[in-house]
């Protein structure tokens, strides 16, 4: 089979397309023939924050496709089932070996590109909004990187919960779509005074919840806008300290193989299949173009998800 390997040199992360052995499967493993793999925020964070790249590692944590084979202890899946799987590594390949506990059936009619983007982003967005002191109607929410896949899911969930949502973006060309998703105020990171615009959006009060997504997180600026007793969520939460508000990681409320998370993602996939939750896919690359896909993501301003097809 063919797969993508992470490697680097001169301080640059790069992805290389090459031949690889077909993964072996354990008793509890589902082998997925990949149709579409999603380039996730968590993949980016893992690759750029590891102390050094591992030349033999196949990155990627999420992909949708068809069950090719199952281990002897697998009971919920059979060859030919359409599924999406999540596992730390191995998704950027023709075949993806995933424990049964982190595989989900695809509902009828769902676009596999959308399905490939659901599990981790939805679980993280849901925990961020509805975990400790969950969002309530009338609260104010700010999303930095609102056009990212996680940002778009947070936007839709928060708006449906009755929150008033503002968003910061480097790409404002989808203003109308964001409004349809429930965004009250879009702030252009490059062309506006962000602090002034945020204060204007909240009549000077600040935000009850700030969700700071992506690699361009801006804790030093945005943490000043959290109200006393509010929440600030970031992939980089562990890098900071807070005293007057809760500082939380953007992450699922439990491990991805937890039964409660499994049920939550089953529900999310159904909502996507019914069109109740939108996960735009901006661009589809071939797997052999993985390095181009990586560069596309790293330039910032992506609207939704980038996927790759073997």
Residue frames relative to the residue before (quaternion, step in Angstrom):
aa qw qx qy qz dx dy dz
X 1.0000 0.0000 0.0000 0.0000 0.00 0.00 0.00
X 0.3930 -0.6792 0.5571 0.2718 3.55 -1.36 0.12
X 0.0090 -0.7941 0.6068 -0.0332 3.55 -1.13 0.69
X 0.4411 -0.6610 0.5423 0.2727 3.53 -1.39 0.15
X 0.1473 -0.7899 0.5920 0.0627 3.55 -0.89 0.95
X 0.3824 -0.6984 0.5554 0.2399 3.53 -1.11 0.75
X 0.1729 0.7480 -0.6337 0.0948 3.53 -1.03 0.82
X 0.1021 -0.8113 0.5738 0.0458 3.55 -1.18 0.20
X 0.0281 0.7774 -0.6281 0.0180 3.49 -1.33 0.24
X 0.8285 0.1425 -0.1402 0.5232 3.56 -1.08 0.74
X 0.7041 -0.4911 0.2586 0.4430 3.55 1.07 0.82
X 0.6369 0.5284 -0.3315 0.4531 3.61 1.22 0.10
X 0.3375 -0.6969 0.5951 0.2151 3.53 -1.00 0.90
X 0.0217 0.7877 -0.6151 0.0267 3.58 -0.97 0.84
X 0.2695 -0.7417 0.5932 0.1596 3.54 -1.23 0.52
X 0.1414 -0.8136 0.5636 0.0194 3.56 -0.80 1.09
X 0.3096 -0.7508 0.5640 0.1495 3.56 -0.90 1.03
X 0.1964 0.7875 -0.5541 0.1853 3.59 -0.69 1.07
X 0.6343 -0.5133 0.4109 0.4068 3.54 -1.34 0.14
X 0.0053 -0.7830 0.6216 -0.0222 3.56 -1.16 0.69
X 0.5384 -0.6089 0.4552 0.3636 3.60 -1.12 0.48
X 0.5484 -0.5852 0.4750 0.3622 3.55 -1.16 0.56
X 0.4778 -0.7018 0.4335 0.3022 3.63 -0.77 0.95
X 0.4386 -0.6577 0.5457 0.2780 3.54 -1.13 0.74
X 0.2435 -0.7736 0.5645 0.1534 3.59 -1.13 0.54
X 0.3704 -0.7097 0.5625 0.2068 3.52 -1.09 0.87
X 0.7473 -0.4151 0.2712 0.4424 3.56 -1.30 0.11
X 0.7658 0.3630 -0.1951 0.4937 3.60 1.01 -0.77
X 0.5491 0.6673 -0.3489 0.3625 3.58 1.29 0.20
X 0.2316 -0.7227 0.6366 0.1374 3.51 -1.24 0.73
X 0.2167 -0.7626 0.5961 0.1268 3.58 -0.84 0.98
X 0.1545 -0.8110 0.5633 0.0331 3.56 -0.61 1.22
X 0.2898 -0.6884 0.6342 0.1998 3.55 -1.00 0.89
X 0.3415 -0.8041 0.4527 0.1783 3.55 -0.28 1.30
X 0.2045 -0.7426 0.6268 0.1178 3.53 -1.04 0.90
X 0.7864 -0.0763 0.0744 0.6084 3.58 0.95 -0.91
X 0.1415 -0.7665 0.6224 0.0710 3.56 -0.96 0.94
X 0.3119 -0.7574 0.5483 0.1686 3.56 -0.99 0.88
X 0.3309 -0.6940 0.6005 0.2197 3.53 -1.11 0.77
X 0.1579 -0.8488 0.5040 0.0231 3.54 -0.19 1.37
X 0.6170 -0.5209 0.4329 0.4007 3.56 -1.27 0.42
X 0.6475 0.5221 -0.3319 0.4450 3.57 0.98 -0.81
X 0.5958 0.5459 -0.3664 0.4612 3.63 1.09 -0.59
X 0.6619 0.5124 -0.3045 0.4545 3.54 0.91 -0.96
X 0.6662 0.5005 -0.3111 0.4570 3.57 0.88 -0.91
X 0.6553 0.5086 -0.3237 0.4552 3.58 0.92 -0.82
X 0.7045 0.4787 -0.2838 0.4406 3.57 0.86 -0.88
X 0.7374 0.4115 -0.2533 0.4720 3.59 0.95 -0.75
X 0.7156 0.4441 -0.2690 0.4673 3.61 1.15 -0.38
X 0.4926 0.6286 -0.4570 0.3915 3.60 1.20 -0.17
X 0.5654 -0.6311 0.3980 0.3517 3.61 -0.94 0.76
X 0.7897 -0.0561 0.0387 0.6097 3.59 1.13 -0.59
X 0.5187 -0.6355 0.4589 0.3414 3.61 -1.02 0.67
X 0.3136 -0.7249 0.5828 0.1913 3.53 -1.21 0.58
X 0.3876 -0.7814 0.4264 0.2393 3.62 -0.19 1.21
X 0.7194 0.4484 -0.2685 0.4575 3.62 1.04 -0.63
X 0.5604 0.6516 -0.3755 0.3470 3.61 1.25 -0.25
X 0.2619 -0.7149 0.6272 0.1642 3.54 -1.06 0.88
X 0.2522 -0.7954 0.5286 0.1558 3.63 -0.45 1.10
X 0.5456 0.6226 -0.4650 0.3137 3.52 -1.37 -0.13
X 0.1397 -0.8304 0.5376 0.0442 3.55 -0.77 1.03
X 0.8103 0.2457 -0.1018 0.5222 3.61 1.14 -0.26
X 0.1591 0.7777 -0.5942 0.1294 3.56 -0.94 0.93
X 0.2708 -0.7300 0.6053 0.1651 3.52 -1.27 0.57
X 0.2408 0.7712 -0.5642 0.1702 3.55 -1.10 0.65
X 0.6100 -0.5410 0.4432 0.3725 3.53 -1.22 -0.63
X 0.5065 -0.6465 0.4746 0.3167 3.57 -1.01 0.81
X 0.2293 -0.7884 0.5643 0.0861 3.53 -0.74 1.16
X 0.7792 -0.1059 0.1071 0.6084 3.59 1.06 -0.77
X 0.1841 -0.7753 0.5936 0.1126 3.56 -1.25 0.41
X 0.5158 -0.6213 0.4944 0.3216 3.53 -1.24 0.54
X 0.6974 -0.5217 0.3117 0.3799 3.55 -1.25 0.43
X 0.7173 0.4416 -0.2574 0.4735 3.62 1.12 -0.54
X 0.4916 0.6650 -0.4337 0.3579 3.61 1.25 -0.07
X 0.1141 -0.8304 0.5450 0.0190 3.58 -0.81 1.03
X 0.7222 0.4802 -0.2559 0.4271 3.62 1.09 -0.60
X 0.7644 0.3185 -0.1691 0.5345 3.59 1.22 -0.24
X 0.1273 -0.7739 0.6176 0.0588 3.52 -1.22 0.65
X 0.6654 -0.4882 0.3777 0.4198 3.54 -1.25 0.44
X 0.7647 0.3403 -0.2694 0.4762 3.57 -0.89 0.97
X 0.5202 0.6285 -0.4266 0.3904 3.62 1.20 -0.27
X 0.3482 -0.7005 0.5804 0.2262 3.56 -1.12 0.73
X 0.0421 0.8325 -0.5386 0.1231 3.56 -0.62 1.17
X 0.1962 -0.6946 0.6570 0.2178 3.49 -1.44 -0.01
X 0.1141 -0.8133 0.5696 0.0319 3.56 -0.99 0.87
X 0.1650 -0.7621 0.6190 0.0934 3.53 -1.26 0.57
X 0.2193 0.7458 -0.6032 0.1781 3.56 -0.92 0.97
X 0.5095 -0.6751 0.4291 0.3171 3.64 -0.93 0.78
X 0.8391 0.0626 -0.1009 0.5309 3.56 0.07 1.31
X 0.7328 0.4561 -0.3239 0.3874 3.51 -1.19 0.69
X 0.5503 0.6667 -0.3847 0.3235 3.61 1.21 -0.28
X 0.6694 0.4915 -0.3127 0.4610 3.60 1.09 -0.59
X 0.5363 0.5777 -0.4027 0.4653 3.54 0.57 1.24
X 0.6396 -0.5151 0.3964 0.4105 3.56 -1.29 0.12
X 0.7802 0.1500 -0.0830 0.6015 3.59 1.15 -0.65
X 0.1383 -0.7936 0.5925 0.0025 3.54 -0.98 0.99
X 0.1904 -0.7921 0.5738 0.0842 3.60 -0.58 1.17
X 0.0169 0.8250 -0.5556 0.1017 3.57 -0.59 1.22
X 0.4989 -0.6291 0.4913 0.3377 3.63 -0.97 0.72
X 0.6057 -0.5945 0.3895 0.3577 3.58 -0.99 0.80
X 0.6372 0.5743 -0.3276 0.3961 3.60 1.02 -0.79
X 0.7625 0.2887 -0.1915 0.5464 3.62 1.18 -0.35
X 0.5075 0.5576 -0.4648 0.4642 3.52 0.96 1.04
X 0.1057 -0.7971 0.5940 0.0248 3.58 -1.03 0.86
X 0.4813 -0.6327 0.5237 0.3063 3.56 -1.13 0.72
X 0.3774 -0.7007 0.5540 0.2445 3.58 -1.11 0.68
X 0.4378 -0.6861 0.5092 0.2800 3.59 -0.85 0.91
X 0.6299 -0.5358 0.4045 0.3906 3.56 -1.19 0.51
X 0.8366 0.2508 -0.1892 0.4488 3.55 -0.99 0.92
X 0.5304 0.6326 -0.4308 0.3645 3.60 1.17 -0.11
X 0.4567 -0.6511 0.5333 0.2882 3.56 -1.09 0.76
X 0.4510 -0.7133 0.4533 0.2869 3.63 -0.64 1.01
X 0.5810 0.5681 -0.3821 0.4402 3.61 1.14 -0.48
X 0.6513 0.4821 -0.3086 0.4982 3.58 1.04 -0.76
X 0.6494 0.5373 -0.3178 0.4343 3.58 0.93 -0.93
X 0.6411 0.5440 -0.3287 0.4301 3.58 0.99 -0.82
X 0.7061 0.4655 -0.2578 0.4672 3.58 1.17 -0.49
X 0.5581 0.6871 -0.3634 0.2904 3.61 1.19 -0.27
X 0.7280 0.5273 -0.3457 0.2691 3.61 0.23 -1.22
X 0.7778 0.3572 -0.2319 0.4622 3.61 0.39 -1.11
X 0.6586 0.5141 -0.3226 0.4449 3.61 0.90 -0.86
X 0.6783 0.4779 -0.3069 0.4662 3.60 0.90 -0.85
X 0.6532 0.5122 -0.3255 0.4529 3.60 0.88 -0.89
X 0.6602 0.5020 -0.3059 0.4674 3.59 1.01 -0.81
X 0.6648 0.5032 -0.3050 0.4602 3.59 0.90 -0.91
X 0.6575 0.5173 -0.3128 0.4497 3.58 0.93 -0.90
X 0.6729 0.4874 -0.3044 0.4658 3.60 0.89 -0.89
X 0.6293 0.5524 -0.3319 0.4344 3.58 1.02 -0.80
X 0.7551 0.3974 -0.2077 0.4782 3.57 0.93 -0.88
X 0.8252 0.2743 -0.1003 0.4834 3.57 0.86 -0.91
X 0.4294 0.6731 -0.4809 0.3622 3.58 1.24 0.40
X 0.8388 -0.0265 0.0583 0.5407 3.56 -0.81 -1.03
X 0.8389 -0.0224 -0.0244 0.5433 3.58 -0.85 1.05
X 0.0575 -0.8665 0.4957 0.0126 3.57 0.78 1.07
X 0.6448 -0.5482 0.3815 0.3716 3.53 -1.20 0.65
X 0.1332 -0.7887 0.5985 0.0452 3.57 -1.05 0.83
X 0.6627 -0.5106 0.3550 0.4174 3.60 -1.19 0.47
X 0.7909 0.3105 -0.2484 0.4652 3.53 -1.02 0.90
X 0.5436 0.6028 -0.4200 0.4059 3.60 1.19 -0.22
X 0.3917 -0.7030 0.5425 0.2409 3.56 -1.26 0.44
X 0.0923 -0.7874 0.6094 -0.0003 3.55 -0.97 0.99
X 0.1118 -0.7630 0.6336 0.0624 3.57 -1.05 0.86
X 0.1081 -0.7807 0.6139 0.0445 3.57 -0.93 0.95
X 0.1765 -0.7566 0.6217 0.0996 3.55 -0.68 1.12
X 0.7611 0.1873 -0.1944 0.5898 3.56 -0.55 1.20
X 0.1254 0.8560 -0.4934 0.0901 3.54 1.02 0.83
X 0.6681 0.5043 -0.3209 0.4431 3.63 1.12 -0.45
X 0.4804 0.6396 -0.4585 0.3872 3.63 1.23 -0.02
X 0.6618 -0.5053 0.3561 0.4241 3.58 -1.20 0.38
X 0.6655 0.4780 -0.3070 0.4842 3.59 0.90 -0.88
X 0.6444 0.5363 -0.3202 0.4412 3.57 0.96 -0.85
X 0.6688 0.5018 -0.3005 0.4589 3.58 0.95 -0.85
X 0.6475 0.4926 -0.3284 0.4798 3.58 1.02 -0.70
X 0.6246 0.5239 -0.3376 0.4706 3.60 0.97 -0.82
X 0.6296 0.5492 -0.3269 0.4417 3.58 0.95 -0.90
X 0.7158 0.4595 -0.2718 0.4501 3.58 0.72 -1.03
X 0.6657 0.4942 -0.3083 0.4664 3.59 0.96 -0.82
X 0.6727 0.4988 -0.3033 0.4547 3.58 0.92 -0.88
X 0.6561 0.5113 -0.3148 0.4572 3.58 0.93 -0.87
X 0.6781 0.4817 -0.2971 0.4689 3.59 0.97 -0.80
X 0.6421 0.4994 -0.3235 0.4834 3.57 1.23 -0.39
X 0.6018 -0.6112 0.3353 0.3897 3.57 1.29 0.05
X 0.4615 0.6766 -0.4550 0.3495 3.59 1.23 0.25
X 0.3826 -0.6629 0.5832 0.2721 3.56 -1.31 0.37
X 0.1143 -0.8611 0.4951 -0.0151 3.55 -0.30 1.33
X 0.0928 -0.7473 0.6565 0.0436 3.53 -1.03 0.95
X 0.1145 -0.8126 0.5694 0.0490 3.56 -1.15 0.55
X 0.2664 -0.7293 0.6098 0.1592 3.55 -1.19 0.71
X 0.0588 0.8065 -0.5839 0.0723 3.59 -0.88 0.92
X 0.3873 -0.6794 0.5656 0.2619 3.52 -1.28 0.45
X 0.7185 0.3067 -0.1981 0.5919 3.57 1.31 -0.30
X 0.0541 -0.8391 0.5411 -0.0103 3.59 -0.33 1.24
X 0.3821 0.7594 -0.4605 0.2554 3.58 1.23 0.30
X 0.6995 0.4352 -0.2713 0.4976 3.60 1.22 -0.28
X 0.1350 0.8459 -0.5041 0.1104 3.55 1.17 0.64
X 0.6741 0.5061 -0.3011 0.4459 3.59 0.88 -0.93
X 0.6576 0.5045 -0.3112 0.4650 3.58 0.92 -0.90
X 0.6507 0.5155 -0.3196 0.4568 3.58 0.95 -0.84
X 0.6192 0.5311 -0.3360 0.4708 3.56 1.07 -0.67
X 0.6391 0.5219 -0.3199 0.4656 3.56 1.02 -0.78
X 0.6663 0.4947 -0.2935 0.4746 3.57 1.14 -0.64
X 0.6520 -0.5474 0.3070 0.4255 3.59 1.27 -0.12
X 0.4352 0.7002 -0.4710 0.3138 3.61 1.21 0.20
X 0.3249 -0.7658 0.5291 0.1673 3.58 -0.83 1.03
X 0.8112 0.0285 0.0302 0.5833 3.58 0.98 -0.82
X 0.1431 -0.7705 0.6175 0.0680 3.58 -0.84 1.04
X 0.1483 -0.7978 0.5834 0.0343 3.55 -0.77 1.12
X 0.3231 -0.7484 0.5541 0.1690 3.56 -0.73 1.11
X 0.4133 -0.7523 0.4579 0.2313 3.58 -0.47 1.21
X 0.7364 0.4348 -0.2361 0.4615 3.58 1.03 -0.78
X 0.7920 0.3590 -0.1637 0.4660 3.58 0.98 -0.78
X 0.7238 0.3761 -0.2511 0.5212 3.62 1.21 0.02
X 0.4868 -0.5732 0.5577 0.3514 3.51 -1.35 0.32
X 0.3553 -0.7943 0.4475 0.2065 3.57 -0.13 1.33
X 0.6654 0.4995 -0.3177 0.4547 3.60 0.84 -0.91
X 0.6700 0.4978 -0.3047 0.4587 3.59 0.86 -0.92
X 0.6643 0.5030 -0.3066 0.4601 3.59 0.95 -0.87
X 0.6524 0.5137 -0.3152 0.4595 3.58 1.00 -0.80
X 0.6580 0.4904 -0.3118 0.4789 3.57 0.96 -0.81
X 0.6265 0.5292 -0.3357 0.4635 3.57 1.05 -0.71
X 0.6566 0.5285 -0.3080 0.4412 3.59 1.01 -0.83
X 0.7697 0.3134 -0.1687 0.5299 3.59 1.17 -0.54
X 0.4732 -0.6859 0.4237 0.3552 3.58 1.26 0.39
X 0.7354 -0.4657 0.2196 0.4405 3.54 1.02 0.89
X 0.5701 0.6471 -0.3654 0.3504 3.60 1.25 -0.10
X 0.4444 -0.6543 0.4962 0.3580 3.62 1.00 -0.68
X 0.5540 -0.6463 0.4425 0.2822 3.55 -1.34 0.05
X 0.4926 -0.6430 0.5058 0.2968 3.52 -1.16 0.69
X 0.7949 0.0679 -0.0055 0.6029 3.57 1.04 -0.80
X 0.0490 -0.7610 0.6458 0.0388 3.57 -1.00 0.87
X 0.1135 -0.7669 0.6306 0.0348 3.55 -0.89 1.04
X 0.1045 -0.8267 0.5526 -0.0176 3.55 -0.38 1.33
X 0.0569 -0.8521 0.5201 -0.0147 3.56 -0.01 1.30
X 0.7699 0.4365 -0.2584 0.3872 3.53 -1.36 0.12
X 0.6702 -0.5169 0.3817 0.3713 3.50 -1.42 0.03
X 0.6762 0.4719 -0.2979 0.4810 3.59 1.23 -0.33
X 0.1295 0.8151 -0.5491 0.1318 3.59 1.05 0.79
X 0.1625 -0.8092 0.5639 0.0305 3.56 -1.04 0.85
X 0.0473 -0.8538 0.5184 0.0015 3.55 0.69 1.12
X 0.6483 0.5578 -0.3366 0.3940 3.58 0.83 -0.95
X 0.7151 0.4202 -0.2415 0.5038 3.58 1.05 -0.78
X 0.7735 0.4288 -0.2221 0.4105 3.53 0.60 -1.17
X 0.5816 0.5942 -0.3906 0.3952 3.61 1.07 -0.55
X 0.5757 0.5872 -0.3715 0.4310 3.58 1.21 -0.41
X 0.6919 0.4999 -0.2651 0.4484 3.57 1.21 -0.45
X 0.5256 0.6232 -0.4248 0.3936 3.61 1.25 0.04
X 0.4240 -0.6940 0.5142 0.2724 3.60 -0.87 0.91
X 0.6270 -0.5128 0.4123 0.4171 3.58 -1.22 0.40
X 0.8025 0.2234 -0.1926 0.5187 3.56 -0.83 1.02
X 0.5210 0.6446 -0.4157 0.3745 3.59 1.27 0.08
X 0.4461 -0.6723 0.5233 0.2743 3.54 -1.32 -0.33
X 0.0920 -0.7472 0.6560 0.0547 3.51 -1.19 0.75
X 0.0624 -0.8094 0.5838 -0.0091 3.58 -0.65 1.16
X 0.1053 0.7895 -0.5914 0.1256 3.55 -0.91 0.98
X 0.5548 -0.5661 0.4830 0.3720 3.55 -1.23 0.48
X 0.7203 0.4270 -0.2210 0.5001 3.58 1.22 -0.59
X 0.2293 0.8318 -0.4913 0.1187 3.61 1.21 0.32
X 0.6631 0.5325 -0.3167 0.4200 3.59 0.95 -0.80
X 0.6152 0.5756 -0.3417 0.4164 3.59 1.25 -0.32
X 0.7525 0.3710 -0.1812 0.5131 3.59 1.25 -0.26
X 0.2887 -0.7134 0.6028 0.2107 3.53 -1.38 0.08
X 0.0399 -0.7876 0.6147 0.0152 3.55 -1.14 0.63
X 0.2011 -0.7914 0.5661 0.1127 3.57 -1.12 0.62
X 0.7729 0.3684 -0.2049 0.4742 3.61 0.90 -0.82
X 0.7692 0.1954 -0.1593 0.5872 3.60 1.26 0.03
X 0.5627 -0.5923 0.4588 0.3493 3.57 -1.30 0.34
X 0.1677 -0.7708 0.6104 0.0718 3.56 -0.89 1.00
X 0.0113 0.8405 -0.5338 0.0919 3.56 -0.41 1.26
X 0.4603 -0.6623 0.5035 0.3099 3.59 -1.12 0.54
X 0.4053 -0.6286 0.5872 0.3094 3.56 -1.21 0.50
X 0.3695 0.7012 -0.5070 0.3386 3.55 -0.15 1.30
X 0.6210 -0.5284 0.4039 0.4147 3.61 -1.16 0.40
X 0.5786 -0.6166 0.4181 0.3321 3.57 -1.17 0.61
X 0.7731 0.0975 -0.0413 0.6253 3.58 1.25 -0.42
X 0.6803 -0.4455 0.3448 0.4688 3.62 -1.20 0.16
X 0.6135 -0.6005 0.3745 0.3504 3.55 -1.10 0.72
X 0.6772 0.4680 -0.3107 0.4753 3.62 1.17 -0.36
X 0.4262 0.6951 -0.4714 0.3362 3.61 1.24 0.15
X 0.5505 -0.6406 0.4096 0.3447 3.65 -0.86 0.85
X 0.6321 0.5348 -0.3512 0.4372 3.62 0.99 -0.70
X 0.6434 0.4993 -0.3173 0.4859 3.58 1.05 -0.74
X 0.6177 0.5568 -0.3501 0.4311 3.58 0.99 -0.79
X 0.6809 0.4858 -0.2894 0.4655 3.58 0.90 -0.91
X 0.6222 0.5517 -0.3293 0.4472 3.55 1.04 -0.80
X 0.6966 0.4606 -0.2755 0.4761 3.58 0.93 -0.88
X 0.5698 0.5594 -0.3829 0.4645 3.60 1.08 -0.58
X 0.6626 0.4979 -0.2957 0.4749 3.58 0.96 -0.91
X 0.6550 0.5190 -0.3187 0.4472 3.59 0.94 -0.86
X 0.6410 0.5202 -0.3281 0.4592 3.59 0.95 -0.81
X 0.6319 0.5151 -0.3305 0.4755 3.59 1.01 -0.74
X 0.6549 0.5116 -0.3169 0.4571 3.59 0.96 -0.83
X 0.6386 0.5027 -0.3256 0.4832 3.58 1.04 -0.72
X 0.6474 0.5244 -0.3175 0.4528 3.59 0.95 -0.86
X 0.7071 0.4404 -0.2560 0.4904 3.60 1.07 -0.73
X 0.5170 -0.6617 0.4067 0.3598 3.59 1.25 -0.10
X 0.4604 0.6969 -0.4376 0.3330 3.59 1.25 0.23
X 0.7563 0.2029 -0.1195 0.6103 3.56 1.25 -0.45
X 0.1989 -0.8083 0.5487 0.0776 3.56 -0.68 1.12
X 0.0070 -0.7641 0.6450 0.0046 3.57 -1.00 0.88
X 0.2176 -0.8141 0.5239 0.1244 3.60 0.07 1.24
X 0.1953 -0.7323 0.6387 0.1328 3.54 -1.19 0.64
X 0.2931 -0.8019 0.4943 0.1637 3.58 -0.39 1.21
X 0.8298 -0.0299 0.0764 0.5521 3.57 0.85 -0.88
X 0.1897 -0.7576 0.6152 0.1073 3.53 -1.14 0.77
X 0.1348 -0.7813 0.6079 0.0445 3.55 -0.78 1.10
X 0.4846 -0.5698 0.5485 0.3735 3.53 -1.31 0.21
X 0.6203 -0.5629 0.3908 0.3817 3.56 -1.13 0.62
X 0.6418 0.5257 -0.3261 0.4533 3.58 1.06 -0.69
X 0.6617 0.4580 -0.3019 0.5110 3.60 1.30 -0.17
X 0.2083 0.8349 -0.4929 0.1292 3.58 1.21 0.46
X 0.6597 0.5040 -0.3319 0.4479 3.59 0.90 -0.78
X 0.6229 0.5124 -0.3379 0.4851 3.59 1.11 -0.67
X 0.6294 0.5303 -0.3316 0.4612 3.60 1.03 -0.77
X 0.6284 0.5331 -0.3197 0.4677 3.56 1.03 -0.85
X 0.6730 0.4932 -0.2962 0.4648 3.59 0.86 -0.94
X 0.6187 0.5500 -0.3272 0.4557 3.56 1.07 -0.81
X 0.6716 0.4853 -0.2921 0.4776 3.59 0.95 -0.88
X 0.7073 0.4979 -0.2742 0.4203 3.55 0.86 -0.97
X 0.5723 0.5882 -0.4025 0.4055 3.60 1.15 -0.30
X 0.4487 -0.7107 0.4299 0.3298 3.59 1.27 -0.38
X 0.7566 0.4205 -0.2877 0.4098 3.53 -1.34 0.23
X 0.3596 0.7330 -0.5065 0.2771 3.62 1.20 0.30
X 0.3061 -0.7455 0.5665 0.1721 3.55 -1.00 0.86
X 0.8264 0.0415 -0.0708 0.5570 3.57 -0.20 1.27
X 0.7553 -0.3960 0.3269 0.4073 3.49 -1.05 -0.90
X 0.2396 -0.6967 0.6525 0.1771 3.52 -1.36 0.49
X 0.0717 -0.8033 0.5911 0.0161 3.58 -0.88 0.95
X 0.2321 -0.7572 0.5951 0.1367 3.54 -1.31 0.41
X 0.2148 -0.7774 0.5845 0.0887 3.54 -1.06 0.87
X 0.4356 -0.7010 0.4935 0.2742 3.65 -0.75 0.97
